[in-house]
Amino acid sequence: MHSVVLSPGSPLPCDSLSVFVYRDLDGGALVREQPIFTTRAHVFQIDPSTKKNWVPASKQAVTVSYFYDVTRNSYRIISVDGAKVIINSTITPNMTFTKTSQKFGQWADSRANTVFGLGFSSEQQLTKFAEKFQEVKEAARLARDKSQEKTETSSNHSQASSVNGTDDEKASHVGPADTHLKSENDKLKIALTQSAANVKKWEVELQTLRESNARLTAALQESAASVEQWKRQFSLCREENDRLRNKIDELEEQCSEINREKERNTQLKQRIEELESEVREKETELNDLRKQSEIIPQLMSECEYVSEKLEAAERDNQNLEGKVRSLKTDIEESKYRQRHLKVELKSFLEVLDAKIDGLHDFRRGLSKLGADS
């Protein structure tokens, strides 16, 4: 853990340190502030011109901590972004932390003449920060009340001492002048002795501070050298990372090309299998055609035989058609003769009927002749 001596109340400009160190107002011993609560949030400040819009104080989420000063018995909210102090707010009992949304809260600092805003990543973090603010505010109020009580008590003691000093002065005026001068001389000797002791103490303290500053300067230079070295290493790592990324991209492209080749090979294999299957089917058909070609002569002979039979059948059919036509002619002639015979038969029957009627008449005449005779 590092520590740097600063002016009273000024924070250390480095968010990686967890202790703030400064010299007390009376030039006494070094004082340390310890963090009692730490979180991360986006920091905003109210726009001083409009008093309405929020201006981002940090480009990203930064560490925001509550610090407790044991010597002063006070609390501060401190946030550092790199080497820049963006929040240095001493909490007083009059301050109020307000939640304006589920993840955003704000408070006004009259000493800094601004309004700070914090944007959290979750509602739970905002709730914890607000609860801690209320707790620290209550502690600040209790500290103020105790300080007021101590002030009133010391004021009463100072008044009593003033009265006692006045009585002593009256007594000294009453005594001899030599006694007064001797007492004054003794006081001066004591003051001179204390002053010499204070000078030695301050010389030792000054030497200690010089040595501490020298060590801190060396550490700072070493840290700066380390930072430069880390920057170079980071640059080399970034270049190596970029090179590896490019190599990975090339390998991924090659893998993609290989995968595409595999897909094409798979498609070609499937096409080859389909063609082989078609070739086998064509060979089967060819074998069937070859078998059929072997029976073609037999089929040709059977076809010729069938053709001859068909021709014979056609000739027989023609003969039969001729006979049918002749039979039709005979039938027509027969029908004609029948009609003619019918006509002749009818005329013959008519003649026969006439003859029969004549015979009946002749028979009746014979009958009459027989009866007459």
C-alpha positions as CSV (number, residue, x, y, z in Angstrom):
1,M,0.0,0.0,0.0
2,H,1.3,3.5,-1.0
3,S,0.8,6.8,0.8
4,V,1.5,10.4,-0.2
5,V,1.5,13.5,1.9
6,L,-1.0,16.1,0.7
7,S,-2.6,19.3,1.9
8,P,-5.3,19.0,4.5
9,G,-8.4,17.3,3.2
10,S,-7.1,16.7,-0.3
11,P,-7.5,13.2,-1.7
12,L,-4.7,11.1,-3.2
13,P,-5.1,11.3,-7.1
14,C,-4.9,7.5,-7.7
15,D,-7.9,5.2,-7.4
16,S,-5.6,2.1,-6.9
17,L,-4.7,3.2,-3.3
18,S,-7.0,2.4,-0.4
19,V,-5.7,5.0,2.1
20,F,-5.6,8.8,1.9
21,V,-2.8,10.6,3.8
22,Y,-2.6,14.3,4.6
23,R,-1.0,16.6,7.2
24,D,-3.2,18.0,10.0
25,L,-4.0,21.7,10.0
26,D,-1.8,22.4,13.0
27,G,1.2,20.8,11.2
28,G,1.1,17.8,13.5
29,A,1.4,14.1,12.8
30,L,0.2,12.4,9.5
31,V,-3.4,11.4,9.4
32,R,-4.9,8.5,7.4
33,E,-8.4,8.1,6.0
34,Q,-9.7,4.5,5.7
35,P,-12.3,3.4,3.2
36,I,-15.4,2.0,4.9
37,F,-17.6,1.3,1.8
38,T,-16.7,0.9,-1.9
39,T,-18.7,0.5,-5.0
40,R,-18.6,1.2,-8.7
41,A,-20.8,3.7,-10.6
42,H,-20.9,6.2,-13.5
43,V,-20.3,9.7,-12.1
44,F,-22.2,12.8,-13.3
45,Q,-22.3,16.4,-12.3
46,I,-25.1,19.0,-12.9
47,D,-24.4,21.4,-15.7
48,P,-23.5,24.7,-13.9
49,S,-24.9,26.8,-16.7
50,T,-28.4,25.2,-17.0
51,K,-28.6,23.5,-13.6
52,K,-30.7,20.9,-15.3
53,N,-28.7,18.7,-17.6
54,W,-26.2,16.0,-16.4
55,V,-22.6,16.2,-17.6
56,P,-20.7,12.9,-17.4
57,A,-17.6,13.2,-15.1
58,S,-16.3,9.7,-16.0
59,K,-16.2,7.9,-19.3
60,Q,-16.8,4.6,-17.6
61,A,-17.8,3.1,-14.2
62,V,-15.3,4.2,-11.5
63,T,-14.7,3.4,-7.9
64,V,-16.7,5.5,-5.4
65,S,-15.8,5.1,-1.7
66,Y,-16.8,6.4,1.7
67,F,-13.8,7.4,3.7
68,Y,-13.7,8.0,7.5
69,D,-11.2,10.5,9.0
70,V,-10.4,9.3,12.6
71,T,-8.8,12.5,13.6
72,R,-11.5,14.9,12.3
73,N,-14.3,12.4,13.0
74,S,-15.7,13.2,9.5
75,Y,-16.8,11.3,6.4
76,R,-16.1,12.0,2.8
77,I,-17.3,10.5,-0.6
78,I,-14.2,10.2,-2.9
79,S,-13.9,9.0,-6.5
80,V,-10.8,9.2,-8.7
81,D,-10.7,8.6,-12.5
82,G,-7.1,8.0,-13.4
83,A,-5.2,11.1,-12.0
84,K,-8.4,13.2,-11.8
85,V,-10.4,13.7,-8.7
86,I,-14.1,13.8,-9.8
87,I,-15.8,13.5,-6.3
88,N,-14.5,15.0,-3.0
89,S,-17.6,15.6,-1.0
90,T,-17.6,15.9,2.8
91,I,-20.9,14.6,4.2
92,T,-22.9,16.8,6.5
93,P,-26.1,16.2,8.5
94,N,-28.0,18.6,6.2
95,M,-27.3,16.5,3.0
96,T,-29.9,14.3,1.5
97,F,-29.4,11.4,-1.0
98,T,-32.3,11.1,-3.4
99,K,-33.2,8.2,-5.6
100,T,-34.5,9.5,-8.9
101,S,-34.8,6.2,-10.7
102,Q,-34.2,2.5,-10.1
103,K,-30.5,2.8,-10.8
104,F,-29.7,6.5,-10.3
105,G,-29.3,8.7,-7.3
106,Q,-28.1,12.2,-6.5
107,W,-27.1,14.6,-3.7
108,A,-26.2,18.3,-3.5
109,D,-22.9,19.5,-2.0
110,S,-23.2,23.2,-1.1
111,R,-19.4,23.5,-0.4
112,A,-18.5,22.3,-3.9
113,N,-21.5,24.3,-5.3
114,T,-22.7,21.3,-7.4
115,V,-24.9,18.3,-7.5
116,F,-23.4,14.8,-7.9
117,G,-25.2,12.0,-9.6
118,L,-24.4,8.3,-9.6
119,G,-25.6,5.7,-12.1
120,F,-25.4,2.1,-10.9
121,S,-25.5,-1.2,-12.7
122,S,-28.3,-2.6,-10.5
123,E,-30.9,-1.4,-8.1
124,Q,-29.3,-3.4,-5.2
125,Q,-26.1,-1.4,-5.5
126,L,-28.1,1.9,-5.4
127,T,-30.0,0.7,-2.3
128,K,-26.8,-0.2,-0.5
129,F,-25.2,3.1,-1.4
130,A,-28.3,5.0,-0.2
131,E,-28.4,3.1,3.1
132,K,-24.7,3.8,3.7
133,F,-25.3,7.5,2.9
134,Q,-28.0,7.6,5.6
135,E,-25.8,5.7,8.1
136,V,-22.8,8.1,7.5
137,K,-25.1,11.1,7.6
138,E,-26.4,10.0,11.0
139,A,-22.8,9.4,12.2
140,A,-21.9,12.9,11.0
141,R,-24.8,14.4,12.9
142,L,-23.7,12.6,16.1
143,A,-20.1,13.8,15.6
144,R,-21.3,17.4,15.2
145,D,-23.4,17.1,18.4
146,K,-20.4,15.8,20.3
147,S,-18.2,18.5,18.9
148,Q,-20.6,21.2,20.0
149,E,-20.7,19.7,23.5
150,K,-16.9,19.7,23.6
151,T,-16.8,23.3,22.4
152,E,-19.2,24.5,25.1
153,T,-17.2,22.6,27.8
154,S,-13.9,24.1,26.6
155,S,-15.4,27.5,26.5
156,N,-16.5,27.2,30.2
157,H,-13.1,26.0,31.2
158,S,-11.4,28.9,29.4
159,Q,-13.7,31.4,31.2
160,A,-12.8,29.8,34.6
161,S,-9.0,30.0,33.7
162,S,-9.4,33.6,32.8
163,V,-10.9,34.4,36.1
164,N,-8.1,32.5,38.0
165,G,-5.4,34.3,35.9
166,T,-6.8,37.7,36.9
167,D,-6.6,36.8,40.6
168,D,-2.9,35.6,40.2
169,E,-1.9,38.8,38.5
170,K,-3.4,40.8,41.4
171,A,-1.4,38.8,43.9
172,S,1.8,39.2,41.9
173,H,1.3,43.0,41.8
174,V,1.0,42.9,45.5
175,G,4.4,41.0,45.9
176,P,7.9,42.3,45.4
177,A,9.1,43.3,41.9
178,D,12.0,40.9,42.1
179,T,9.7,38.0,42.6
180,H,7.7,39.0,39.5
181,L,10.8,39.4,37.4
182,K,12.1,36.0,38.5
183,S,8.8,34.3,37.6
184,E,8.8,36.0,34.2
185,N,12.4,34.9,33.7
186,D,11.5,31.3,34.6
187,K,8.6,31.4,32.2
188,L,10.9,32.6,29.4
189,K,13.4,29.9,30.1
190,I,10.7,27.3,30.0
191,A,9.3,28.7,26.7
192,L,12.9,28.8,25.3
193,T,13.5,25.2,26.3
194,Q,10.2,24.1,24.8
195,S,10.9,26.1,21.6
196,A,14.3,24.4,21.3
197,A,12.7,21.0,21.8
198,N,10.0,21.9,19.2
199,V,12.7,23.0,16.8
200,K,14.6,19.7,17.2
201,K,11.3,17.8,16.9
202,W,10.5,19.7,13.7
203,E,13.9,19.2,12.3
204,V,13.6,15.5,12.9
205,E,10.1,15.5,11.4
206,L,11.3,17.5,8.5
207,Q,14.2,15.1,7.8
208,T,11.8,12.2,8.1
209,L,9.5,13.9,5.6
210,R,12.4,14.6,3.3
211,E,13.5,11.0,3.4
212,S,9.9,9.9,3.0
213,N,9.5,12.2,0.0
214,A,12.7,10.9,-1.4
215,R,11.6,7.3,-1.1
216,L,8.2,8.2,-2.5
217,T,9.8,10.1,-5.4
218,A,12.0,7.1,-6.1
219,A,9.0,4.8,-5.9
220,L,7.1,7.1,-8.2
221,Q,9.9,7.1,-10.7
222,E,10.1,3.4,-10.4
223,S,6.3,3.2,-10.8
224,A,6.6,5.5,-13.9
225,A,9.3,3.2,-15.3
226,S,7.2,0.2,-14.5
227,V,4.2,1.9,-16.2
228,E,6.3,2.6,-19.3
229,Q,7.5,-1.0,-19.3
230,W,4.0,-2.3,-18.9
231,K,2.9,0.0,-21.6
232,R,5.5,-1.4,-24.0
233,Q,4.6,-4.9,-22.9
234,F,1.0,-4.1,-23.4
235,S,1.7,-2.7,-26.9
236,L,3.7,-5.8,-27.7
237,C,0.9,-8.0,-26.4
238,R,-1.7,-6.0,-28.3
239,E,0.4,-6.4,-31.5
240,E,0.8,-10.1,-30.8
241,N,-2.9,-10.3,-30.1
242,D,-3.7,-8.6,-33.4
243,R,-1.4,-10.9,-35.2
244,L,-2.9,-13.9,-33.6
245,R,-6.4,-12.6,-34.4
246,N,-5.4,-12.2,-38.0
247,K,-3.9,-15.7,-38.0
248,I,-7.1,-17.0,-36.4
249,D,-9.2,-15.2,-39.0
250,E,-7.0,-16.8,-41.8
251,L,-7.3,-20.2,-40.2
252,E,-11.1,-19.8,-39.8
253,E,-11.2,-18.8,-43.5
254,Q,-9.2,-21.8,-44.4
255,C,-11.4,-24.0,-42.2
256,S,-14.4,-22.5,-43.9
257,E,-12.9,-23.2,-47.3
258,I,-12.1,-26.8,-46.2
259,N,-15.7,-27.2,-45.0
260,R,-17.0,-25.9,-48.3
261,E,-14.6,-28.4,-50.1
262,K,-15.9,-31.2,-47.9
263,E,-19.5,-30.2,-48.7
264,R,-18.6,-30.1,-52.5
265,N,-16.9,-33.5,-52.1
266,T,-19.9,-34.9,-50.3
267,Q,-22.2,-33.6,-53.1
268,L,-19.9,-35.1,-55.8
269,K,-19.9,-38.4,-54.0
270,Q,-23.6,-38.4,-53.9
271,R,-23.8,-37.5,-57.6
272,I,-21.3,-40.2,-58.4
273,E,-23.4,-42.7,-56.4
274,E,-26.5,-41.5,-58.3
275,L,-24.7,-41.9,-61.7
276,E,-23.5,-45.4,-60.7
277,S,-27.0,-46.3,-59.8
278,E,-28.2,-45.0,-63.2
279,V,-25.4,-46.9,-65.0
280,R,-26.5,-50.1,-63.2
281,E,-30.1,-49.5,-64.2
282,K,-29.0,-48.9,-67.8
283,E,-27.0,-52.0,-67.8
284,T,-30.0,-54.0,-66.6
285,E,-32.1,-52.5,-69.3
286,L,-29.4,-53.3,-71.9
287,N,-29.2,-56.9,-70.7
288,D,-33.0,-57.1,-71.0
289,L,-32.8,-55.6,-74.6
290,R,-30.1,-58.2,-75.4
291,K,-32.3,-61.0,-74.2
292,Q,-35.1,-59.6,-76.2
293,S,-32.9,-59.3,-79.3
294,E,-32.2,-63.0,-79.0
295,I,-35.9,-63.9,-79.4
296,I,-36.5,-61.3,-82.2
297,P,-35.9,-63.9,-85.1
298,Q,-38.4,-66.3,-83.5
299,L,-40.8,-63.4,-83.2
300,M,-40.1,-62.5,-86.8
301,S,-40.8,-66.0,-88.0
302,E,-44.0,-66.1,-85.9
303,C,-44.9,-62.7,-87.3
304,E,-44.4,-64.0,-90.9
305,Y,-46.5,-67.0,-90.1
306,V,-49.2,-64.9,-88.5
307,S,-49.0,-62.6,-91.6
308,E,-49.5,-65.5,-93.9
309,K,-52.4,-66.7,-91.9
310,L,-53.7,-63.2,-91.9
311,E,-53.4,-63.0,-95.7
312,A,-55.1,-66.4,-96.0
313,A,-57.8,-65.2,-93.6
314,E,-58.2,-62.1,-95.7
315,R,-58.5,-64.1,-98.9
316,D,-61.1,-66.4,-97.2
317,N,-62.8,-63.3,-95.9
318,Q,-62.9,-61.9,-99.5
319,N,-64.3,-65.2,-100.7
320,L,-66.9,-65.2,-98.0
321,E,-67.8,-61.6,-98.7
322,G,-68.3,-62.7,-102.4
323,K,-70.5,-65.6,-101.3
324,V,-72.4,-63.3,-98.9
325,R,-73.0,-60.8,-101.8
326,S,-74.2,-63.7,-104.0
327,L,-76.4,-65.0,-101.2
328,K,-77.8,-61.5,-100.7
329,T,-78.5,-61.4,-104.5
330,D,-80.1,-64.8,-104.3
331,I,-82.1,-63.7,-101.3
332,E,-83.2,-60.6,-103.2
333,E,-84.2,-62.7,-106.2
334,S,-86.0,-65.1,-103.9
335,K,-87.8,-62.3,-102.3
336,Y,-88.8,-61.0,-105.7
337,R,-90.0,-64.4,-106.8
338,Q,-91.9,-64.8,-103.6
339,R,-93.6,-61.5,-104.1
340,H,-94.4,-62.5,-107.7
341,L,-95.7,-65.9,-106.5
342,K,-97.8,-64.2,-103.9
343,V,-99.3,-62.0,-106.6
344,E,-99.9,-65.0,-108.9
345,L,-101.2,-67.0,-106.0
346,K,-103.5,-64.2,-105.2
347,S,-104.8,-64.0,-108.7
348,F,-105.1,-67.7,-108.8
349,L,-107.0,-67.8,-105.6
350,E,-109.3,-65.1,-107.0
351,V,-109.9,-67.2,-110.1
352,L,-110.3,-70.3,-107.9
353,D,-112.8,-68.5,-105.8
354,A,-114.6,-67.5,-108.9
355,K,-114.6,-71.1,-110.2
356,I,-115.8,-72.3,-106.8
357,D,-118.6,-69.8,-106.9
358,G,-119.5,-71.0,-110.4
359,L,-119.4,-74.6,-109.2
360,H,-121.7,-73.7,-106.3
361,D,-124.0,-72.0,-108.7
362,F,-123.8,-75.0,-111.0
363,R,-124.5,-77.3,-108.1
364,R,-127.5,-75.3,-107.0
365,G,-128.8,-75.4,-110.6
366,L,-128.3,-79.1,-110.7
367,S,-130.1,-79.4,-107.5
368,K,-132.9,-77.4,-108.8
369,L,-133.0,-79.5,-111.9
370,G,-133.1,-82.7,-109.9
371,A,-135.9,-81.4,-107.8
372,D,-137.9,-80.4,-110.8
373,S,-137.5,-83.7,-112.4
